[in-house]
Amino acid sequence: QVQLVESGGGLVQPGGSLRLSCAASGSVNGIIRMGWYRQPPGKQRELVAARTNSGTTHDAVAVRGRFTISRDNAKNTVYLQMNSLKPEDTAAYYCAVYKQNFWSRPWDGTNYNIWGQGTQVTVSS
């Protein structure tokens, strides 16, 4: 089984920066994608950014130009550098992984199958 450990959340003023980290451990073979979702209070989770093993990335329009996803494949760790933070970025941020195994469905663009516990990011003056 894969475990995801997230860190880096906290309280920051508008315009500030935070760096989130998500380290995968355990049975990491077969991990194809690692990414970040966020869930603002009272709203559904939304994709922030994702990255494949080969380096392909995609991100949400709302964070484009401000957030950068990176990945250290050797450490099985994905990062989210968040700059120019806005109050609307306030959310619980979740690391997500898609791992291919005997039971997994083929990748369809949304079916991440391993999730972290979440780390809170609050942007407020």
N, CA, C and O atoms as a printed pandas DataFrame, in Angstrom:
     atom_number atom_name residue_name chain_id  residue_number  x_coord  y_coord  z_coord
0              1         N          GLN        A               1    0.840   -1.184    0.000
1              2        CA          GLN        A               1    0.000    0.000    0.000
2              3         C          GLN        A               1    0.881    1.242    0.000
3              4         O          GLN        A               1    1.997    1.228    0.518
4              5         N          VAL        A               2    0.366    2.306   -0.584
5              6        CA          VAL        A               2    1.072    3.576   -0.651
6              7         C          VAL        A               2    0.512    4.507    0.403
7              8         O          VAL        A               2   -0.702    4.606    0.583
8              9         N          GLN        A               3    1.397    5.181    1.091
9             10        CA          GLN        A               3    1.010    6.224    2.021
10            11         C          GLN        A               3    1.552    7.557    1.539
11            12         O          GLN        A               3    2.667    7.641    1.024
12            13         N          LEU        A               4    0.756    8.588    1.710
13            14        CA          LEU        A               4    1.132    9.929    1.304
14            15         C          LEU        A               4    1.192   10.817    2.533
15            16         O          LEU        A               4    0.244   10.879    3.316
16            17         N          VAL        A               5    2.301   11.496    2.695
17            18        CA          VAL        A               5    2.497   12.398    3.817
18            19         C          VAL        A               5    2.657   13.802    3.277
19            20         O          VAL        A               5    3.607   14.092    2.551
20            21         N          GLU        A               6    1.728   14.671    3.632
21            22        CA          GLU        A               6    1.716   16.039    3.162
22            23         C          GLU        A               6    2.208   16.972    4.250
23            24         O          GLU        A               6    2.026   16.717    5.441
24            25         N          SER        A               7    2.832   18.052    3.825
25            26        CA          SER        A               7    3.305   19.057    4.761
26            27         C          SER        A               7    3.424   20.390    4.042
27            28         O          SER        A               7    3.399   20.453    2.812
28            29         N          GLY        A               8    3.551   21.442    4.817
29            30        CA          GLY        A               8    3.804   22.764    4.267
30            31         C          GLY        A               8    2.656   23.740    4.339
31            32         O          GLY        A               8    2.835   24.919    4.032
32            33         N          GLY        A               9    1.492   23.291    4.732
33            34        CA          GLY        A               9    0.366   24.196    4.836
34            35         C          GLY        A               9    0.501   25.132    6.013
35            36         O          GLY        A               9    1.346   24.943    6.887
36            37         N          GLY        A              10   -0.341   26.141    6.023
37            38        CA          GLY        A              10   -0.315   27.095    7.107
38            39         C          GLY        A              10   -1.062   28.359    6.768
39            40         O          GLY        A              10   -1.801   28.422    5.785
40            41         N          LEU        A              11   -0.863   29.360    7.590
41            42        CA          LEU        A              11   -1.488   30.664    7.419
42            43         C          LEU        A              11   -0.500   31.611    6.770
43            44         O          LEU        A              11    0.649   31.715    7.199
44            45         N          VAL        A              12   -0.948   32.297    5.737
45            46        CA          VAL        A              12   -0.089   33.220    5.018
46            47         C          VAL        A              12   -0.907   34.432    4.590
47            48         O          VAL        A              12   -2.108   34.326    4.341
48            49         N          GLN        A              13   -0.255   35.568    4.507
49            50        CA          GLN        A              13   -0.922   36.782    4.057
50            51         C          GLN        A              13   -1.085   36.795    2.545
51            52         O          GLN        A              13   -0.313   36.151    1.834
52            53         N          PRO        A              14   -2.073   37.514    2.048
53            54        CA          PRO        A              14   -2.202   37.655    0.598
54            55         C          PRO        A              14   -0.901   38.150   -0.027
55            56         O          PRO        A              14   -0.245   39.051    0.496
56            57         N          GLY        A              15   -0.549   37.549   -1.143
57            58        CA          GLY        A              15    0.698   37.868   -1.807
58            59         C          GLY        A              15    1.877   37.038   -1.350
59            60         O          GLY        A              15    2.948   37.090   -1.955
60            61         N          GLY        A              16    1.693   36.285   -0.303
61            62        CA          GLY        A              16    2.761   35.462    0.219
62            63         C          GLY        A              16    2.912   34.157   -0.529
63            64         O          GLY        A              16    2.242   33.910   -1.532
64            65         N          SER        A              17    3.806   33.327   -0.022
65            66        CA          SER        A              17    4.134   32.067   -0.673
66            67         C          SER        A              17    4.169   30.931    0.327
67            68         O          SER        A              17    4.469   31.120    1.506
68            69         N          LEU        A              18    3.858   29.758   -0.168
69            70        CA          LEU        A              18    3.991   28.525    0.581
70            71         C          LEU        A              18    4.467   27.436   -0.363
71            72         O          LEU        A              18    4.244   27.503   -1.572
72            73         N          ARG        A              19    5.112   26.450    0.192
73            74        CA          ARG        A              19    5.537   25.291   -0.568
74            75         C          ARG        A              19    5.009   24.034    0.101
75            76         O          ARG        A              19    5.361   23.728    1.240
76            77         N          LEU        A              20    4.169   23.315   -0.609
77            78        CA          LEU        A              20    3.627   22.069   -0.112
78            79         C          LEU        A              20    4.469   20.896   -0.602
79            80         O          LEU        A              20    4.994   20.910   -1.716
80            81         N          SER        A              21    4.585   19.896    0.240
81            82        CA          SER        A              21    5.310   18.690   -0.107
82            83         C          SER        A              21    4.424   17.479    0.126
83            84         O          SER        A              21    3.604   17.461    1.044
84            85         N          CYS        A              22    4.597   16.482   -0.704
85            86        CA          CYS        A              22    3.877   15.226   -0.560
86            87         C          CYS        A              22    4.844   14.101   -0.875
87            88         O          CYS        A              22    5.301   13.957   -2.009
88            89         N          ALA        A              23    5.146   13.316    0.124
89            90        CA          ALA        A              23    6.068   12.202   -0.027
90            91         C          ALA        A              23    5.299   10.891   -0.026
91            92         O          ALA        A              23    4.514   10.619    0.882
92            93         N          ALA        A              24    5.529   10.093   -1.037
93            94        CA          ALA        A              24    4.911    8.781   -1.140
94            95         C          ALA        A              24    5.865    7.720   -0.610
95            96         O          ALA        A              24    7.063    7.744   -0.895
96            97         N          SER        A              25    5.328    6.808    0.150
97            98        CA          SER        A              25    6.124    5.724    0.691
98            99         C          SER        A              25    5.326    4.435    0.616
99           100         O          SER        A              25    4.123    4.441    0.357
100          101         N          GLY        A              26    6.013    3.341    0.845
101          102        CA          GLY        A              26    5.379    2.043    0.757
102          103         C          GLY        A              26    5.580    1.442   -0.617
103          104         O          GLY        A              26    6.673    1.502   -1.181
104          105         N          SER        A              27    4.528    0.869   -1.147
105          106        CA          SER        A              27    4.583    0.211   -2.447
106          107         C          SER        A              27    4.407    1.243   -3.548
107          108         O          SER        A              27    3.313    1.415   -4.086
108          109         N          VAL        A              28    5.487    1.923   -3.876
109          110        CA          VAL        A              28    5.417    3.050   -4.801
110          111         C          VAL        A              28    5.535    2.633   -6.259
111          112         O          VAL        A              28    5.268    3.440   -7.150
112          113         N          ASN        A              29    5.926    1.396   -6.521
113          114        CA          ASN        A              29    5.996    0.943   -7.901
114          115         C          ASN        A              29    4.625    1.025   -8.552
115          116         O          ASN        A              29    3.620    0.626   -7.964
116          117         N          GLY        A              30    4.597    1.536   -9.749
117          118        CA          GLY        A              30    3.355    1.670  -10.476
118          119         C          GLY        A              30    2.718    3.037  -10.399
119          120         O          GLY        A              30    1.694    3.273  -11.040
120          121         N          ILE        A              31    3.297    3.949   -9.629
121          122        CA          ILE        A              31    2.773    5.306   -9.572
122          123         C          ILE        A              31    3.054    5.992  -10.898
123          124         O          ILE        A              31    4.196    6.067  -11.350
124          125         N          ILE        A              32    1.995    6.485  -11.507
125          126        CA          ILE        A              32    2.105    7.120  -12.805
126          127         C          ILE        A              32    1.960    8.636  -12.708
127          128         O          ILE        A              32    2.669    9.383  -13.382
128          129         N          ARG        A              33    1.044    9.073  -11.872
129          130        CA          ARG        A              33    0.761   10.492  -11.727
130          131         C          ARG        A              33    0.703   10.882  -10.260
131          132         O          ARG        A              33    0.228   10.120   -9.418
132          133         N          MET        A              34    1.183   12.055   -9.972
133          134        CA          MET        A              34    1.034   12.656   -8.669
134          135         C          MET        A              34    0.547   14.082   -8.880
135          136         O          MET        A              34    1.000   14.783   -9.785
136          137         N          GLY        A              35   -0.365   14.487   -8.047
137          138        CA          GLY        A              35   -0.916   15.815   -8.230
138          139         C          GLY        A              35   -1.490   16.382   -6.960
139          140         O          GLY        A              35   -1.407   15.788   -5.885
140          141         N          TRP        A              36   -2.074   17.548   -7.117
141          142        CA          TRP        A              36   -2.667   18.267   -6.006
142          143         C          TRP        A              36   -4.089   18.672   -6.343
143          144         O          TRP        A              36   -4.359   19.209   -7.417
144          145         N          TYR        A              37   -4.987   18.410   -5.419
145          146        CA          TYR        A              37   -6.337   18.926   -5.440
146          147         C          TYR        A              37   -6.509   19.866   -4.263
147          148         O          TYR        A              37   -5.714   19.862   -3.324
148          149         N          ARG        A              38   -7.547   20.662   -4.327
149          150        CA          ARG        A              38   -7.889   21.486   -3.180
150          151         C          ARG        A              38   -9.404   21.532   -3.024
151          152         O          ARG        A              38  -10.152   21.367   -3.988
152          153         N          GLN        A              39   -9.832   21.759   -1.803
153          154        CA          GLN        A              39  -11.243   21.821   -1.489
154          155         C          GLN        A              39  -11.495   23.025   -0.592
155          156         O          GLN        A              39  -11.241   22.966    0.611
156          157         N          PRO        A              40  -11.990   24.109   -1.163
157          158        CA          PRO        A              40  -12.370   25.252   -0.332
158          159         C          PRO        A              40  -13.531   24.889    0.575
159          160         O          PRO        A              40  -14.264   23.943    0.290
160          161         N          PRO        A              41  -13.710   25.623    1.660
161          162        CA          PRO        A              41  -14.818   25.325    2.568
162          163         C          PRO        A              41  -16.156   25.351    1.845
163          164         O          PRO        A              41  -16.478   26.310    1.144
164          165         N          GLY        A              42  -16.925   24.297    2.023
165          166        CA          GLY        A              42  -18.244   24.218    1.440
166          167         C          GLY        A              42  -18.294   23.942   -0.044
167          168         O          GLY        A              42  -19.372   23.983   -0.638
168          169         N          LYS        A              43  -17.165   23.663   -0.658
169          170        CA          LYS        A              43  -17.121   23.421   -2.087
170          171         C          LYS        A              43  -16.516   22.053   -2.390
171          172         O          LYS        A              43  -15.948   21.399   -1.514
172          173         N          GLN        A              44  -16.649   21.637   -3.643
173          174        CA          GLN        A              44  -16.086   20.366   -4.073
174          175         C          GLN        A              44  -14.595   20.494   -4.342
175          176         O          GLN        A              44  -14.068   21.585   -4.558
176          177         N          ARG        A              45  -13.943   19.358   -4.322
177          178        CA          ARG        A              45  -12.536   19.333   -4.659
178          179         C          ARG        A              45  -12.325   19.696   -6.122
179          180         O          ARG        A              45  -13.130   19.357   -6.990
180          181         N          GLU        A              46  -11.235   20.385   -6.368
181          182        CA          GLU        A              46  -10.878   20.765   -7.715
182          183         C          GLU        A              46   -9.398   20.509   -7.946
183          184         O          GLU        A              46   -8.581   20.620   -7.032
184          185         N          LEU        A              47   -9.074   20.169   -9.166
185          186        CA          LEU        A              47   -7.686   19.908   -9.513
186          187         C          LEU        A              47   -6.885   21.203   -9.487
187          188         O          LEU        A              47   -7.329   22.230  -10.000
188          189         N          VAL        A              48   -5.716   21.143   -8.893
189          190        CA          VAL        A              48   -4.794   22.272   -8.889
190          191         C          VAL        A              48   -3.710   22.066   -9.944
191          192         O          VAL        A              48   -3.521   22.906  -10.823
192          193         N          ALA        A              49   -3.010   20.955   -9.850
193          194        CA          ALA        A              49   -1.937   20.652  -10.782
194          195         C          ALA        A              49   -1.577   19.189  -10.656
195          196         O          ALA        A              49   -1.825   18.564   -9.625
196          197         N          ALA        A              50   -0.993   18.645  -11.707
197          198        CA          ALA        A              50   -0.581   17.250  -11.701
198          199         C          ALA        A              50    0.647   17.079  -12.579
199          200         O          ALA        A              50    0.931   17.895  -13.456
200          201         N          ARG        A              51    1.359   16.004  -12.320
201          202        CA          ARG        A              51    2.597   15.739  -13.041
202          203         C          ARG        A              51    2.788   14.234  -13.183
203          204         O          ARG        A              51    2.550   13.475  -12.243
204          205         N          THR        A              52    3.219   13.812  -14.369
205          206        CA          THR        A              52    3.471   12.411  -14.632
206          207         C          THR        A              52    4.928   12.078  -14.343
207          208         O          THR        A              52    5.745   12.962  -14.084
208          209         N          ASN        A              53    5.238   10.786  -14.391
209          210        CA          ASN        A              53    6.614   10.362  -14.182
210          211         C          ASN        A              53    7.557   10.933  -15.230
211          212         O          ASN        A              53    8.720   11.215  -14.942
212          213         N          SER        A              54    7.055   11.099  -16.437
213          214        CA          SER        A              54    7.883   11.592  -17.527
214          215         C          SER        A              54    8.046   13.100  -17.526
215          216         O          SER        A              54    8.839   13.634  -18.301
216          217         N          GLY        A              55    7.307   13.798  -16.667
217          218        CA          GLY        A              55    7.458   15.232  -16.562
218          219         C          GLY        A              55    6.343   16.055  -17.162
219          220         O          GLY        A              55    6.372   17.282  -17.073
220          221         N          THR        A              56    5.362   15.416  -17.771
221          222        CA          THR        A              56    4.232   16.146  -18.314
222          223         C          THR        A              56    3.412   16.754  -17.182
223          224         O          THR        A              56    3.126   16.084  -16.189
224          225         N          THR        A              57    3.040   17.999  -17.329
225          226        CA          THR        A              57    2.289   18.697  -16.292
226          227         C          THR        A              57    1.034   19.333  -16.863
227          228         O          THR        A              57    0.944   19.616  -18.058
228          229         N          HIS        A              58    0.081   19.547  -15.994
229          230        CA          HIS        A              58   -1.078   20.365  -16.317
230          231         C          HIS        A              58   -1.550   21.017  -15.026
231          232         O          HIS        A              58   -1.305   20.511  -13.931
232          233         N          ASP        A              59   -2.221   22.135  -15.171
233          234        CA          ASP        A              59   -2.653   22.876  -14.003
234          235         C          ASP        A              59   -3.974   23.565  -14.270
235          236         O          ASP        A              59   -4.441   23.641  -15.406
236          237         N          ALA        A              60   -4.557   24.056  -13.214
237          238        CA          ALA        A              60   -5.835   24.744  -13.310
238          239         C          ALA        A              60   -5.624   26.184  -13.755
239          240         O          ALA        A              60   -4.620   26.813  -13.422
240          241         N          VAL        A              61   -6.571   26.683  -14.498
241          242        CA          VAL        A              61   -6.497   28.057  -14.969
242          243         C          VAL        A              61   -6.382   29.037  -13.807
243          244         O          VAL        A              61   -5.673   30.039  -13.903
244          245         N          ALA        A              62   -7.074   28.749  -12.717
245          246        CA          ALA        A              62   -7.111   29.657  -11.585
246          247         C          ALA        A              62   -5.748   29.867  -10.941
247          248         O          ALA        A              62   -5.527   30.889  -10.291
248          249         N          VAL        A              63   -4.836   28.924  -11.108
249          250        CA          VAL        A              63   -3.534   29.032  -10.467
250          251         C          VAL        A              63   -2.401   29.199  -11.457
251          252         O          VAL        A              63   -1.242   29.316  -11.060
252          253         N          ARG        A              64   -2.716   29.211  -12.727
253          254        CA          ARG        A              64   -1.685   29.277  -13.752
254          255         C          ARG        A              64   -0.861   30.553  -13.620
255          256         O          ARG        A              64   -1.399   31.651  -13.479
256          257         N          GLY        A              65    0.442   30.383  -13.669
257          258        CA          GLY        A              65    1.336   31.512  -13.506
258          259         C          GLY        A              65    1.700   31.820  -12.076
259          260         O          GLY        A              65    2.623   32.596  -11.831
260          261         N          ARG        A              66    0.999   31.232  -11.122
261          262        CA          ARG        A              66    1.277   31.469   -9.710
262          263         C          ARG        A              66    1.777   30.221   -8.993
263          264         O          ARG        A              66    2.651   30.298   -8.129
264          265         N          PHE        A              67    1.219   29.078   -9.354
265          266        CA          PHE        A              67    1.601   27.817   -8.723
266          267         C          PHE        A              67    2.448   27.004   -9.683
267          268         O          PHE        A              67    2.236   27.033  -10.895
268          269         N          THR        A              68    3.399   26.286   -9.136
269          270        CA          THR        A              68    4.259   25.427   -9.930
270          271         C          THR        A              68    4.373   24.063   -9.272
271          272         O          THR        A              68    4.717   23.959   -8.095
272          273         N          ILE        A              69    4.085   23.022  -10.033
273          274        CA          ILE        A              69    4.234   21.673   -9.523
274          275         C          ILE        A              69    5.571   21.115   -9.982
275          276         O          ILE        A              69    5.989   21.335  -11.119
276          277         N          SER        A              70    6.222   20.411   -9.113
277          278        CA          SER        A              70    7.471   19.746   -9.446
278          279         C          SER        A              70    7.513   18.400   -8.746
279          280         O          SER        A              70    6.764   18.147   -7.803
280          281         N          ARG        A              71    8.391   17.554   -9.220
281          282        CA          ARG        A              71    8.435   16.194   -8.689
282          283         C          ARG        A              71    9.855   15.680   -8.687
283          284         O          ARG        A              71   10.598   15.845   -9.654
284          285         N          ASP        A              72   10.213   15.063   -7.597
285          286        CA          ASP        A              72   11.486   14.381   -7.468
286          287         C          ASP        A              72   11.177   12.894   -7.530
287          288         O          ASP        A              72   10.770   12.296   -6.534
288          289         N          ASN        A              73   11.369   12.303   -8.691
289          290        CA          ASN        A              73   11.016   10.900   -8.871
290          291         C          ASN        A              73   11.840    9.975   -7.971
291          292         O          ASN        A              73   11.336    8.961   -7.486
292          293         N          ALA        A              74   13.097   10.327   -7.755
293          294        CA          ALA        A              74   13.948    9.501   -6.913
294          295         C          ALA        A              74   13.444    9.452   -5.479
295          296         O          ALA        A              74   13.587    8.435   -4.800
296          297         N          LYS        A              75   12.859   10.542   -5.021
297          298        CA          LYS        A              75   12.343   10.621   -3.658
298          299         C          LYS        A              75   10.850   10.348   -3.579
299          300         O          LYS        A              75   10.271   10.355   -2.492
300          301         N          ASN        A              76   10.226   10.109   -4.722
301          302        CA          ASN        A              76    8.781    9.904   -4.770
302          303         C          ASN        A              76    8.039   11.021   -4.053
303          304         O          ASN        A              76    7.121   10.780   -3.269
304          305         N          THR        A              77    8.451   12.228   -4.334
305          306        CA          THR        A              77    7.897   13.397   -3.685
306          307         C          THR        A              77    7.462   14.411   -4.729
307          308         O          THR        A              77    8.168   14.662   -5.706
308          309         N          VAL        A              78    6.303   14.983   -4.509
309          310        CA          VAL        A              78    5.798   16.026   -5.377
310          311         C          VAL        A              78    5.633   17.294   -4.553
311          312         O          VAL        A              78    5.260   17.243   -3.381
312          313         N          TYR        A              79    5.913   18.425   -5.175
313          314        CA          TYR        A              79    5.869   19.704   -4.503
314          315         C          TYR        A              79    4.896   20.626   -5.219
315          316         O          TYR        A              79    4.640   20.489   -6.415
316          317         N          LEU        A              80    4.373   21.547   -4.470
317          318        CA          LEU        A              80    3.554   22.605   -5.038
318          319         C          LEU        A              80    4.048   23.928   -4.480
319          320         O          LEU        A              80    3.820   24.245   -3.313
320          321         N          GLN        A              81    4.721   24.690   -5.316
321          322        CA          GLN        A              81    5.165   26.020   -4.937
322          323         C          GLN        A              81    4.052   27.002   -5.252
323          324         O          GLN        A              81    3.644   27.140   -6.405
324          325         N          MET        A              82    3.567   27.675   -4.236
325          326        CA          MET        A              82    2.438   28.579   -4.373
326          327         C          MET        A              82    2.908   30.000   -4.097
327          328         O          MET        A              82    3.319   30.328   -2.984
328          329         N          ASN        A              83    2.842   30.820   -5.105
329          330        CA          ASN        A              83    3.233   32.212   -5.000
330          331         C          ASN        A              83    2.029   33.110   -5.250
331          332         O          ASN        A              83    1.010   32.679   -5.789
332          333         N          SER        A              84    2.169   34.356   -4.849
333          334        CA          SER        A              84    1.108   35.348   -5.041
334          335         C          SER        A              84   -0.233   34.832   -4.567
335          336         O          SER        A              84   -1.235   34.920   -5.276
336          337         N          LEU        A              85   -0.239   34.303   -3.380
337          338        CA          LEU        A              85   -1.448   33.679   -2.852
338          339         C          LEU        A              85   -2.558   34.695   -2.649
339          340         O          LEU        A              85   -2.321   35.844   -2.273
340          341         N          LYS        A              86   -3.760   34.243   -2.905
341          342        CA          LYS        A              86   -4.961   35.051   -2.778
342          343         C          LYS        A              86   -5.891   34.428   -1.754
343          344         O          LYS        A              86   -5.809   33.228   -1.493
344          345         N          PRO        A              87   -6.774   35.227   -1.170
345          346        CA          PRO        A              87   -7.727   34.651   -0.218
346          347         C          PRO        A              87   -8.536   33.499   -0.804
347          348         O          PRO        A              87   -8.870   32.557   -0.085
348          349         N          GLU        A              88   -8.855   33.556   -2.083
349          350        CA          GLU        A              88   -9.622   32.483   -2.697
350          351         C          GLU        A              88   -8.832   31.189   -2.856
351          352         O          GLU        A              88   -9.399   30.160   -3.227
352          353         N          ASP        A              89   -7.537   31.229   -2.581
353          354        CA          ASP        A              89   -6.742   30.006   -2.560
354          355         C          ASP        A              89   -6.908   29.234   -1.255
355          356         O          ASP        A              89   -6.421   28.109   -1.135
356          357         N          THR        A              90   -7.578   29.818   -0.293
357          358        CA          THR        A              90   -7.806   29.149    0.979
358          359         C          THR        A              90   -8.568   27.847    0.758
359          360         O          THR        A              90   -9.653   27.843    0.176
360          361         N          ALA        A              91   -7.999   26.757    1.223
361          362        CA          ALA        A              91   -8.600   25.449    1.006
362          363         C          ALA        A              91   -7.780   24.400    1.734
363          364         O          ALA        A              91   -6.655   24.647    2.171
364          365         N          ALA        A              92   -8.377   23.228    1.852
365          366        CA          ALA        A              92   -7.612   22.047    2.218
366          367         C          ALA        A              92   -7.003   21.484    0.945
367          368         O          ALA        A              92   -7.712   21.220   -0.026
368          369         N          TYR        A              93   -5.712   21.302    0.949
369          370        CA          TYR        A              93   -5.004   20.812   -0.218
370          371         C          TYR        A              93   -4.664   19.339   -0.023
371          372         O          TYR        A              93   -4.162   18.936    1.025
372          373         N          TYR        A              94   -4.946   18.549   -1.047
373          374        CA          TYR        A              94   -4.780   17.113   -0.987
374          375         C          TYR        A              94   -3.826   16.631   -2.060
375          376         O          TYR        A              94   -3.947   16.992   -3.231
376          377         N          CYS        A              95   -2.895   15.827   -1.650
377          378        CA          CYS        A              95   -2.043   15.122   -2.590
378          379         C          CYS        A              95   -2.798   13.914   -3.135
379          380         O          CYS        A              95   -3.492   13.224   -2.388
380          381         N          ALA        A              96   -2.668   13.663   -4.412
381          382        CA          ALA        A              96   -3.362   12.554   -5.050
382          383         C          ALA        A              96   -2.407   11.798   -5.966
383          384         O          ALA        A              96   -1.533   12.384   -6.605
384          385         N          VAL        A              97   -2.595   10.496   -6.010
385          386        CA          VAL        A              97   -1.735    9.620   -6.784
386          387         C          VAL        A              97   -2.586    8.649   -7.587
387          388         O          VAL        A              97   -3.596    8.139   -7.102
388          389         N          TYR        A              98   -2.170    8.405   -8.803
389          390        CA          TYR        A              98   -2.718    7.289   -9.567
390          391         C          TYR        A              98   -1.654    6.212   -9.672
391          392         O          TYR        A              98   -0.554    6.442  -10.175
392          393         N          LYS        A              99   -2.004    5.042   -9.191
393          394        CA          LYS        A              99   -1.112    3.899   -9.235
394          395         C          LYS        A              99   -1.777    2.767  -10.001
395          396         O          LYS        A              99   -2.916    2.392   -9.719
396          397         N          GLN        A             100   -1.059    2.237  -10.960
397          398        CA          GLN        A             100   -1.555    1.081  -11.693
398          399         C          GLN        A             100   -1.294   -0.190  -10.895
399          400         O          GLN        A             100   -0.172   -0.432  -10.451
400          401         N          ASN        A             101   -2.324   -0.992  -10.717
401          402        CA          ASN        A             101   -2.193   -2.296  -10.090
402          403         C          ASN        A             101   -3.277   -3.208  -10.636
403          404         O          ASN        A             101   -4.014   -2.844  -11.552
404          405         N          PHE        A             102   -3.360   -4.395  -10.062
405          406        CA          PHE        A             102   -4.314   -5.377  -10.565
406          407         C          PHE        A             102   -5.750   -4.874  -10.510
407          408         O          PHE        A             102   -6.557   -5.205  -11.379
408          409         N          TRP        A             103   -6.074   -4.077   -9.498
409          410        CA          TRP        A             103   -7.451   -3.642   -9.286
410          411         C          TRP        A             103   -7.776   -2.294   -9.889
411          412         O          TRP        A             103   -8.946   -1.915   -9.949
412          413         N          SER        A             104   -6.776   -1.561  -10.334
413          414        CA          SER        A             104   -7.024   -0.207  -10.769
414          415         C          SER        A             104   -7.702   -0.171  -12.132
415          416         O          SER        A             104   -7.457   -1.019  -12.989
416          417         N          ARG        A             105   -8.551    0.818  -12.311
417          418        CA          ARG        A             105   -9.136    1.087  -13.612
418          419         C          ARG        A             105   -8.124    1.822  -14.471
419          420         O          ARG        A             105   -7.277    2.547  -13.951
420          421         N          PRO        A             106   -8.204    1.642  -15.773
421          422        CA          PRO        A             106   -7.314    2.425  -16.632
422          423         C          PRO        A             106   -7.503    3.915  -16.392
423          424         O          PRO        A             106   -8.595    4.379  -16.067
424          425         N          TRP        A             107   -6.430    4.639  -16.558
425          426        CA          TRP        A             107   -6.473    6.069  -16.340
426          427         C          TRP        A             107   -7.462    6.725  -17.293
427          428         O          TRP        A             107   -7.399    6.521  -18.506
428          429         N          ASP        A             108   -8.374    7.514  -16.735
429          430        CA          ASP        A             108   -9.367    8.208  -17.553
430          431         C          ASP        A             108   -9.290    9.717  -17.414
431          432         O          ASP        A             108  -10.153   10.435  -17.920
432          433         N          GLY        A             109   -8.273   10.198  -16.739
433          434        CA          GLY        A             109   -8.090   11.619  -16.544
434          435         C          GLY        A             109   -8.504   12.132  -15.188
435          436         O          GLY        A             109   -8.161   13.257  -14.825
436          437         N          THR        A             110   -9.237   11.331  -14.424
437          438        CA          THR        A             110   -9.747   11.783  -13.141
438          439         C          THR        A             110   -9.597   10.777  -12.013
439          440         O          THR        A             110   -9.731   11.146  -10.846
440          441         N          ASN        A             111   -9.327    9.532  -12.323
441          442        CA          ASN        A             111   -9.449    8.473  -11.320
442          443         C          ASN        A             111   -8.175    8.251  -10.504
443          444         O          ASN        A             111   -7.605    7.159  -10.499
444          445         N          TYR        A             112   -7.747    9.294   -9.826
445          446        CA          TYR        A             112   -6.719    9.107   -8.813
446          447         C          TYR        A             112   -7.237    8.129   -7.767
447          448         O          TYR        A             112   -8.399    8.208   -7.367
448          449         N          ASN        A             113   -6.400    7.226   -7.330
449          450        CA          ASN        A             113   -6.857    6.167   -6.440
450          451         C          ASN        A             113   -6.174    6.137   -5.083
451          452         O          ASN        A             113   -6.450    5.249   -4.276
452          453         N          ILE        A             114   -5.300    7.076   -4.817
453          454        CA          ILE        A             114   -4.669    7.204   -3.512
454          455         C          ILE        A             114   -4.666    8.670   -3.132
455          456         O          ILE        A             114   -4.302    9.529   -3.935
456          457         N          TRP        A             115   -5.069    8.949   -1.913
457          458        CA          TRP        A             115   -5.215   10.322   -1.459
458          459         C          TRP        A             115   -4.517   10.540   -0.127
459          460         O          TRP        A             115   -4.499    9.665    0.739
460          461         N          GLY        A             116   -3.948   11.717    0.015
461          462        CA          GLY        A             116   -3.376   12.110    1.286
462          463         C          GLY        A             116   -4.437   12.617    2.235
463          464         O          GLY        A             116   -5.617   12.695    1.891
464          465         N          GLN        A             117   -4.008   12.957    3.423
465          466        CA          GLN        A             117   -4.943   13.380    4.460
466          467         C          GLN        A             117   -5.350   14.840    4.337
467          468         O          GLN        A             117   -6.328   15.261    4.954
468          469         N          GLY        A             118   -4.629   15.603    3.566
469          470        CA          GLY        A             118   -4.919   17.009    3.389
470          471         C          GLY        A             118   -4.098   17.896    4.298
471          472         O          GLY        A             118   -3.763   17.516    5.420
472          473         N          THR        A             119   -3.778   19.071    3.810
473          474        CA          THR        A             119   -3.101   20.077    4.604
474          475         C          THR        A             119   -3.772   21.420    4.341
475          476         O          THR        A             119   -4.045   21.775    3.195
476          477         N          GLN        A             120   -4.029   22.150    5.398
477          478        CA          GLN        A             120   -4.806   23.376    5.295
478          479         C          GLN        A             120   -3.930   24.546    4.888
479          480         O          GLN        A             120   -2.856   24.765    5.448
480          481         N          VAL        A             121   -4.403   25.284    3.915
481          482        CA          VAL        A             121   -3.785   26.540    3.503
482          483         C          VAL        A             121   -4.804   27.646    3.704
483          484         O          VAL        A             121   -5.900   27.601    3.144
484          485         N          THR        A             122   -4.445   28.627    4.497
485          486        CA          THR        A             122   -5.325   29.753    4.759
486          487         C          THR        A             122   -4.613   31.036    4.365
487          488         O          THR        A             122   -3.520   31.328    4.852
488          489         N          VAL        A             123   -5.236   31.788    3.490
489          490        CA          VAL        A             123   -4.677   33.050    3.019
490          491         C          VAL        A             123   -5.564   34.166    3.545
491          492         O          VAL        A             123   -6.712   34.314    3.124
492          493         N          SER        A             124   -5.030   34.937    4.454
493          494        CA          SER        A             124   -5.823   35.973    5.108
494          495         C          SER        A             124   -4.904   37.045    5.655
495          496         O          SER        A             124   -3.778   36.772    6.071
496          497         N          SER        A             125   -5.401   38.260    5.647
497          498        CA          SER        A             125   -4.670   39.363    6.242
498          499         C          SER        A             125   -4.969   39.508    7.720
499          500         O          SER        A             125   -4.427   40.399    8.375
